[in-house]
Amino acid sequence: MTWSDFYLICFAVGFLFSLLSFVAGGLNLHGHWPHVHIHAGAHGAHPGGSHPHGAHDSVSPFNFFTIAIFLAWFGGTGYLLTRFSTIVFMLGLAISTAVGLVGASIVFVFLAKVLMSPEALMDPADYEMVGVVARVCGAIREGGTGEIIYSQAGSRRACPARSEDSVAIERDAEVVVTRYEKGIAYIRRWEEVTGE
């Protein structure tokens, strides 16, 4: 086996793995690809993805996709250098490694800054209905259902609502959601909850 064959195999393996990773991600076929997570912080380092509950996931630079991209760029560059130039072996190896690292770094920065940005992560606590302060926009009859308007996660929303104790609540009353079941918010007047 020659060095050009080695580089060509690296390119083929890297290209096929990156294509497989791209297709699997596009089809939502999330398997457990080999990767290493290292989280450092108040709890120390936690290798192997075993991080404490509640820690934010981060993209490791040593994940399946960046390794595949490194192999593809490293192999492609090395193959071209060995086939079409007269560069000394060690210089070609160094250039191929540098180009592979640049390619993997570009992909890593894209994954970390764009795809896994903190703004893109959704926290279920941001959408918790219990405790939401709202305003009645559709009067609630005694034992009936009306509608409330509230702000959550930066947008204005509406929801069907019932009085917790089945009393009538007039339009524009300020209320608090005490429980949320089957798409209906059960509410109490703000004054009742705060004791004013």
Beta strands, then each sheet from edge to edge (+ up, - down):
strand 1: 133-138
strand 2: 145-152
strand 3: 155-163
strand 4: 174-181
strand 5: 184-189
sheet 1: 1+ 2- 3+ 5+ 4- 1+
end
